[in-house]
Amino acid sequence: MNILSLTLSFLLTLSVSAAFAWETALSTYEEQSSSSSVKATWPRSGLARPDRDADELVRNAVSDFRDAARQELASQLELRAEEPDMPLRPCEMILEGSLSDNGKVTSVVWKNYQYLGGAHGNLTLAARHYATADGSPVLFKNLFRKPEKALQLMSRLSRTNLAARGLPLDMVEPGTTPEEENFQTFTLEKDGITLSFAPYQVAPWSEGVVTLFLSLKDLADAEPRRAYWP
């Protein structure tokens, strides 16, 4: 299988306990050097478009990380020239993709952890969505007849819920303004939508990934398109 046009080797393994056909295959890539390490794992859905997009995302993420790691190493070597006893800190990337399917829409959710110096690393989230029937892309604007209303509802409900959890308002409010970029990481459930927020978007690093479920009833005024929910 021609997965990526990189001079890398990929391992294709079968899951021991596969409950669904789209969970049976996992692609894994690793590379290691004295100054950096990369590990990526991502599922194969069996649909052409999602699998092609996933392979491309991994290829680009690995390439971007290599560039950033080289820059970090160069900076460390400059500092080491002045302080010979300073240890070099290896850079690290762990990229994980996972599948979610509500019977109508298959989502690939990505967690990209990178350490490039500093007190700790950084974790970013991303998600892509496809019609389970044929693998065609599903965008946020496709999900609701009134997508702007959906963003307003998500903003208001998120702020209320997250504030009730005691999360800091000075992070919650800017991280939940009614803009699509603030609600781009989600999965569709059978009766609603689960939103995910990366560290620092609505809470400090110590809180990890923050999730919030909103039901179709919560979002009724945005007129969810029932074709995307069972």
C-alpha positions as CSV (number, residue, x, y, z in Angstrom):
1,M,0.0,0.0,0.0
2,N,1.5,3.4,-0.9
3,I,0.6,5.3,2.2
4,L,2.9,8.3,2.1
5,S,5.5,9.6,-0.3
6,L,8.2,9.7,2.4
7,T,11.3,7.6,2.6
8,L,9.9,6.0,5.7
9,S,8.4,2.6,6.5
10,F,5.0,2.0,7.9
11,L,3.6,-0.9,9.8
12,L,0.1,-2.1,9.3
13,T,-1.3,-4.1,12.1
14,L,-4.7,-5.6,12.9
15,S,-6.5,-4.9,16.1
16,V,-7.0,-8.0,18.3
17,S,-10.5,-7.1,19.2
18,A,-12.2,-5.1,16.4
19,A,-15.8,-4.3,17.2
20,F,-16.2,-2.4,13.9
21,A,-14.7,-2.8,10.5
22,W,-13.2,0.7,10.5
23,E,-11.3,-0.1,13.7
24,T,-9.5,-3.2,12.3
25,A,-6.4,-1.5,10.8
26,L,-3.8,0.8,12.4
27,S,-0.9,2.5,10.7
28,T,2.2,3.2,12.8
29,Y,5.3,5.3,12.1
30,E,8.3,5.9,14.3
31,E,11.7,7.6,13.8
32,Q,14.4,8.2,16.4
33,S,17.6,10.2,16.5
34,S,19.8,11.5,19.3
35,S,18.0,14.8,19.2
36,S,14.4,14.0,18.5
37,S,11.8,11.2,18.3
38,V,8.5,10.8,16.4
39,K,5.7,8.3,17.0
40,A,2.5,8.4,15.0
41,T,-0.4,6.1,15.1
42,W,-3.6,6.5,13.1
43,P,-6.5,4.3,12.1
44,R,-7.6,3.3,8.6
45,S,-11.3,3.7,7.9
46,G,-11.3,1.7,4.7
47,L,-12.7,4.7,2.9
48,A,-10.4,6.3,0.3
49,R,-10.8,10.0,1.1
50,P,-10.4,9.8,4.9
51,D,-7.4,7.4,4.6
52,R,-5.7,9.6,2.0
53,D,-6.3,12.7,4.1
54,A,-5.0,11.0,7.3
55,D,-1.8,9.9,5.5
56,E,-1.3,13.4,4.2
57,L,-1.8,15.0,7.6
58,V,0.8,12.6,9.2
59,R,3.3,13.4,6.4
60,N,2.9,17.1,6.8
61,A,3.0,17.0,10.6
62,V,6.2,14.9,10.6
63,S,7.8,17.3,8.1
64,D,6.8,20.4,10.1
65,F,8.1,18.8,13.4
66,R,11.4,18.0,11.8
67,D,11.9,21.6,10.8
68,A,10.9,22.8,14.3
69,A,13.2,20.3,16.0
70,R,16.1,21.3,13.8
71,Q,15.6,24.9,14.8
72,E,15.3,24.0,18.5
73,L,18.5,21.9,18.3
74,A,20.4,24.8,16.6
75,S,19.2,27.2,19.4
76,Q,20.4,24.7,22.1
77,L,23.8,24.3,20.4
78,E,24.2,28.1,20.4
79,L,23.5,28.2,24.1
80,R,25.7,25.2,24.8
81,A,28.6,27.0,23.1
82,E,28.4,29.6,25.9
83,E,27.5,27.0,28.6
84,P,29.3,23.7,27.8
85,D,27.6,21.9,30.7
86,M,24.1,22.5,29.5
87,P,22.5,19.2,28.5
88,L,20.7,18.9,25.2
89,R,17.0,18.3,25.5
90,P,15.6,15.9,22.9
91,C,12.5,17.0,21.0
92,E,9.5,14.7,20.8
93,M,6.3,14.4,18.9
94,I,3.5,11.9,19.6
95,L,0.7,12.1,17.1
96,E,-2.4,10.0,17.6
97,G,-5.5,9.7,15.5
98,S,-8.7,8.0,16.6
99,L,-12.0,7.2,14.9
100,S,-15.5,8.0,16.1
101,D,-18.7,7.1,14.3
102,N,-22.3,7.8,15.1
103,G,-23.6,5.7,12.2
104,K,-23.8,8.6,9.8
105,V,-20.6,10.5,10.2
106,T,-17.1,9.2,10.8
107,S,-14.7,11.5,12.5
108,V,-10.9,11.3,12.7
109,V,-9.7,13.2,15.8
110,W,-6.0,14.0,16.2
111,K,-4.0,14.7,19.3
112,N,-0.6,16.1,18.5
113,Y,1.8,16.4,21.5
114,Q,5.1,18.1,20.8
115,Y,8.0,18.9,23.2
116,L,10.3,21.6,21.8
117,G,11.9,22.9,25.0
118,G,10.4,24.7,27.9
119,A,8.7,23.5,31.1
120,H,6.5,21.0,29.2
121,G,5.2,20.2,25.8
122,N,2.2,21.5,23.9
123,L,-0.9,19.5,22.8
124,T,-3.0,20.5,19.8
125,L,-6.3,19.0,18.6
126,A,-7.8,18.7,15.2
127,A,-10.7,16.7,13.6
128,R,-11.9,15.9,10.2
129,H,-15.4,14.5,9.4
130,Y,-16.7,12.3,6.6
131,A,-20.0,10.7,5.6
132,T,-19.8,7.1,6.7
133,A,-21.6,5.9,3.6
134,D,-19.1,7.2,1.0
135,G,-16.3,9.1,2.7
136,S,-17.3,12.5,1.4
137,P,-16.1,15.4,3.6
138,V,-18.6,16.9,6.1
139,L,-18.0,20.5,7.2
140,F,-19.3,22.3,10.3
141,K,-21.6,24.4,8.1
142,N,-23.2,21.3,6.7
143,L,-24.4,20.1,10.1
144,F,-26.9,22.9,10.7
145,R,-29.4,24.9,8.7
146,K,-28.3,27.9,10.8
147,P,-24.6,27.4,11.4
148,E,-24.1,30.9,12.9
149,K,-26.9,30.2,15.3
150,A,-25.1,27.0,16.2
151,L,-22.0,28.9,17.1
152,Q,-23.9,31.3,19.2
153,L,-25.5,28.5,21.1
154,M,-22.2,26.6,21.5
155,S,-20.6,29.7,22.8
156,R,-23.3,30.5,25.4
157,L,-23.8,26.9,26.6
158,S,-20.0,26.3,26.8
159,R,-19.4,29.4,28.9
160,T,-22.2,28.5,31.3
161,N,-21.1,24.9,31.6
162,L,-17.3,25.5,31.9
163,A,-17.8,28.4,34.3
164,A,-19.9,26.1,36.5
165,R,-16.9,23.7,36.6
166,G,-14.8,26.4,38.1
167,L,-12.6,27.0,35.1
168,P,-11.1,30.5,34.9
169,L,-13.3,33.0,33.1
170,D,-10.3,34.8,31.7
171,M,-9.6,31.7,29.6
172,V,-13.2,30.4,29.1
173,E,-14.5,33.6,27.6
174,P,-11.9,34.2,24.9
175,G,-11.7,30.4,24.1
176,T,-15.5,30.2,23.5
177,T,-16.3,33.2,21.4
178,P,-18.8,32.2,18.7
179,E,-16.2,31.6,16.0
180,E,-15.8,28.3,14.2
181,E,-12.1,28.0,15.0
182,N,-13.1,27.7,18.7
183,F,-15.4,24.7,18.0
184,Q,-13.6,22.9,15.3
185,T,-12.7,19.8,17.3
186,F,-15.8,17.7,17.9
187,T,-17.4,14.3,17.3
188,L,-21.0,13.6,16.5
189,E,-22.8,11.3,18.9
190,K,-26.1,9.6,18.2
191,D,-28.1,12.4,20.0
192,G,-25.7,15.4,20.0
193,I,-22.2,16.6,19.7
194,T,-19.1,16.4,21.9
195,L,-16.8,19.4,21.8
196,S,-13.1,19.1,22.8
197,F,-10.9,22.0,23.9
198,A,-7.1,21.7,23.9
199,P,-5.1,22.8,26.9
200,Y,-4.9,26.6,27.3
201,Q,-8.0,27.2,25.2
202,V,-10.4,27.2,28.1
203,A,-8.3,26.0,31.0
204,P,-4.7,25.6,32.1
205,W,-2.4,22.8,31.1
206,S,-3.2,20.9,34.3
207,E,-6.8,20.4,33.2
208,G,-5.8,18.5,30.1
209,V,-8.3,18.2,27.2
210,V,-11.7,19.6,28.3
211,T,-14.8,18.0,26.8
212,L,-18.4,19.1,26.7
213,F,-21.5,17.3,25.4
214,L,-24.4,19.3,23.9
215,S,-27.6,17.5,22.9
216,L,-29.5,18.0,19.7
217,K,-32.2,19.5,22.0
218,D,-29.7,22.0,23.2
219,L,-28.9,23.0,19.6
220,A,-32.5,22.8,18.3
221,D,-32.7,26.5,17.4
222,A,-29.8,26.0,15.0
223,E,-31.9,23.4,13.2
224,P,-29.5,20.4,13.1
225,R,-29.7,18.5,9.8
226,R,-30.9,15.1,10.8
227,A,-29.2,13.4,7.9
228,Y,-26.0,13.6,10.0
229,W,-27.5,11.9,13.1
230,P,-29.2,8.5,13.3
